[in-house]
Amino acid sequence: MTDAMLMNAPDPAMQLARLRAIMHRLRAPGGCPWDAEQSHESLVPNLIEEAHETVDAIHRGDFPHLREELGDLLLQVVFHSELAQEAGHFNLDEVARTISDKLIRRHPHVFAQSPAATSEAVLRQWDQIKRGEKGDDHQPFLHGIGKGLPALLRAAKFQKKAATVGFDWPDQAGVLAKIREELAELEAAIAAGGPQAVTEETGDLLFSIVNLTRVRGLDPELVMRAANAKFEQRFGVMERLLHDAGLSLDAATLEQMEAAWQLAKTQPKPAP
């Protein structure tokens, strides 16, 4: 079937091939100037943005938008595969084959013989197979963990990985004590006036707080997302209250803003 025929294919089973044909046409001579100018590097912001918008749709339980956002994210995979194929590196079929082979290889409890019967056993097995594949058996235990992740998420992955070999607090009381210890060290660094020490101790405190979220079974990114949303909502209410009192944010004093903030905390939260 030609690309022209694929681009109009109504068959549900042909839609991935249709998407590839459309992407190929956009990049071909006489196609879209913007698409033709793109590179792997120029598309990185789009890839990140589409991933975050997909996550947002999941958090909101918005399935119509989730379908759309997953399509936008899939487009990024198809786009990068098209660029790689043009350069003679690989194509979308090879991308799919690589992940299919990996899934079979790393699930011997499903596709071969393995005693892994719990989620914890599966994760340990996955990690062992992954380290063997990448030749990391002789590398430090945390080698390569979470490369490219935001620092908050990478901290959580470090802690989770270290916990698999027993390097962990027995309960949350130990984590809370560590947070208090790090806070005291930060206060001492601030009192001493050493900027480098303040930076280091602030990082230690944040790292310990991330550890608390892990021990509590929470995702630090979701915790921070919720905190951001709460701050945004309350700040907006504070701004409205000040406006109702004839004050702008620029004109209001700190005391007036604090009073409005405390009142904003008592206001009912809007429906999600």
C-alpha positions in Angstrom: 0.0 0.0 0.0 1.4 3.4 -1.0 1.8 6.3 1.5 -1.0 8.2 -0.3 -3.3 5.2 0.3 -2.2 4.8 3.9 -2.9 8.5 4.7 -6.6 7.9 4.0 -6.8 4.3 5.5 -10.0 3.9 7.6 -9.0 0.5 8.9 -8.4 0.8 12.7 -5.5 -1.8 12.4 -3.7 0.5 9.9 -3.7 3.7 12.0 0.0 3.3 13.1 1.1 2.8 9.5 -1.1 5.8 8.6 0.6 8.0 11.2 4.1 6.9 9.8 3.0 7.8 6.3 1.7 11.2 7.4 5.0 11.9 9.2 7.0 10.8 6.2 5.0 13.1 3.9 5.5 16.1 6.3 9.2 15.6 6.2 9.4 14.9 2.4 10.2 17.6 -0.2 7.1 19.8 -0.6 5.9 18.9 2.9 5.8 21.1 5.9 8.7 23.7 6.3 8.5 23.5 10.1 8.6 19.7 10.2 11.4 19.6 7.7 13.6 21.9 9.8 13.4 19.9 13.0 16.2 17.7 14.6 16.4 15.4 17.5 17.7 18.3 19.6 15.1 20.8 18.6 12.3 18.4 19.4 13.5 17.8 23.0 11.3 20.6 24.5 8.3 19.2 22.7 9.0 15.7 24.0 9.2 16.9 27.5 6.1 19.1 27.2 4.0 16.3 25.7 5.1 13.9 28.5 4.1 16.4 31.2 0.8 17.1 29.5 0.1 13.4 29.4 0.9 13.1 33.1 -1.5 16.0 33.8 -4.3 14.3 31.9 -3.7 11.1 33.9 -3.8 13.0 37.3 -7.0 14.7 36.3 -8.6 11.5 35.2 -9.5 13.2 31.9 -9.6 10.3 29.5 -10.7 12.2 26.3 -7.6 14.4 26.8 -5.5 11.5 27.8 -6.2 9.9 24.4 -5.2 13.1 22.7 -2.1 13.6 24.8 -1.0 10.0 24.3 -1.3 10.6 20.5 0.9 13.8 20.9 3.4 11.7 22.8 3.3 8.9 20.2 3.9 11.5 17.5 7.2 12.4 19.2 8.3 8.7 19.0 7.3 8.5 15.4 9.0 11.9 14.6 12.3 10.9 16.2 12.2 7.5 14.5 11.6 9.2 11.1 14.7 11.4 11.7 16.8 8.4 12.7 15.6 6.5 9.6 16.5 9.4 7.3 20.0 9.4 8.9 20.4 5.6 8.4 20.4 4.8 12.1 17.1 2.9 12.8 13.4 3.0 12.1 10.1 2.7 14.0 10.0 -1.0 13.4 13.4 -1.5 15.1 12.3 0.7 18.0 9.2 -1.6 18.5 11.3 -4.7 18.1 13.9 -3.5 20.6 11.3 -2.8 23.3 9.4 -6.1 22.5 12.7 -8.1 22.9 13.5 -6.3 26.1 10.0 -7.0 27.6 10.4 -10.7 26.8 13.9 -10.9 28.1 13.1 -9.1 31.3 10.0 -11.1 32.1 11.3 -14.7 32.3 8.6 -15.4 34.9 6.1 -15.0 32.1 7.9 -16.0 28.9 10.3 -18.6 30.4 11.0 -20.3 33.7 11.4 -18.1 36.7 10.2 -18.2 40.3 9.4 -14.5 40.6 5.9 -14.5 42.0 5.6 -11.1 43.7 6.1 -7.5 42.5 9.1 -7.2 44.7 10.7 -10.3 43.3 9.9 -9.2 39.7 11.6 -5.8 40.3 14.7 -7.5 41.8 14.9 -9.8 38.8 14.4 -6.9 36.4 17.3 -5.0 38.0 19.6 -8.1 37.9 18.8 -8.7 34.2 19.2 -5.0 33.4 22.6 -4.8 35.1 23.8 -7.9 33.2 22.6 -6.5 29.8 24.3 -3.2 30.3 27.5 -4.8 31.6 27.1 -3.0 34.9 27.9 -6.0 37.1 31.3 -4.5 38.0 30.0 -0.9 38.2 29.0 0.9 41.4 25.6 -0.2 42.6 24.0 3.2 41.8 25.7 3.6 38.4 23.5 5.1 35.8 20.4 5.3 38.0 17.8 7.9 36.8 20.1 9.7 34.3 18.3 12.6 32.8 15.6 12.7 35.5 14.8 15.9 37.4 16.8 15.9 40.6 13.7 15.3 42.9 12.7 12.1 41.0 16.3 11.0 40.8 16.7 11.3 44.6 13.7 9.0 45.0 15.1 6.5 42.6 18.5 6.5 44.4 16.8 5.9 47.8 14.5 3.2 46.4 17.5 1.4 44.8 19.6 1.6 48.0 16.7 0.2 50.0 16.7 -3.0 47.9 20.0 -4.0 49.6 18.9 -3.0 53.1 20.3 0.5 53.2 17.2 2.0 54.7 15.6 3.2 57.9 13.6 0.5 59.7 10.6 2.9 60.1 9.6 6.5 59.5 10.8 7.6 63.0 14.4 7.3 61.8 13.6 9.4 58.7 11.9 12.1 60.8 14.9 12.2 63.2 17.2 12.6 60.1 15.1 15.5 58.9 15.4 17.2 62.3 19.1 16.6 62.2 19.5 18.1 58.7 17.3 21.1 59.6 19.6 21.8 62.7 22.7 21.5 60.5 21.1 23.9 58.0 20.3 26.4 60.7 23.9 26.2 62.0 25.2 26.8 58.5 23.0 29.8 58.1 24.1 31.2 61.4 27.8 30.7 60.4 27.1 32.5 57.1 28.8 30.1 54.8 27.0 30.1 51.4 28.5 26.8 50.3 27.6 25.0 53.5 24.0 26.5 53.3 23.7 25.1 49.8 24.9 21.7 50.8 22.8 21.5 53.9 19.7 22.6 52.0 20.3 19.8 49.6 20.7 17.3 52.5 17.4 18.5 54.0 15.6 18.1 50.7 17.0 14.7 50.2 15.8 13.6 53.6 12.3 14.9 52.9 12.2 13.0 49.6 13.1 9.9 51.7 10.1 10.5 53.9 7.8 10.6 50.9 9.2 7.2 49.8 8.8 5.7 53.3 5.2 6.9 53.3 4.6 5.4 49.9 4.2 8.8 48.3 5.6 10.1 45.0 7.6 13.2 45.7 6.7 14.7 42.3 3.0 14.3 43.1 3.5 15.7 46.6 5.2 18.8 45.1 2.6 19.1 42.4 -0.2 19.2 45.0 1.7 21.7 47.1 2.2 23.9 44.0 -1.5 23.7 43.1 -2.5 24.6 46.7 -0.1 27.6 46.7 -1.4 28.8 43.4 -5.0 28.5 44.5 -4.5 30.3 47.8 -2.4 33.0 46.3 -5.2 33.7 43.8 -7.7 33.9 46.7 -5.4 36.2 48.6 -5.1 38.4 45.5 -8.9 38.6 45.1 -9.4 39.4 48.8 -6.9 42.2 48.6 -8.6 43.5 45.4 -12.0 43.4 47.2 -10.4 45.6 49.9 -9.2 48.1 47.3 -5.6 46.9 47.4 -3.2 45.6 44.7 -0.4 43.2 45.3 2.1 45.9 44.7 0.4 48.3 47.1 -0.4 45.8 49.9 2.0 45.6 52.9 3.4 42.2 54.0 1.0 42.4 57.1 -2.0 42.9 54.8 -1.0 40.1 52.5 -0.4 37.8 55.5 -3.9 38.6 56.9 -5.5 37.9 53.5 -3.4 34.7 53.2 -4.7 33.4 56.5 -8.3 34.2 55.4 -7.6 32.5 52.1 -6.7 29.3 54.0 -10.2 29.2 55.4 -11.9 29.4 52.0 -13.4 26.2 50.5 -11.2 24.7 47.8 -12.7 24.7 44.3 -13.8 21.5 42.8 -11.1 19.8 40.7 
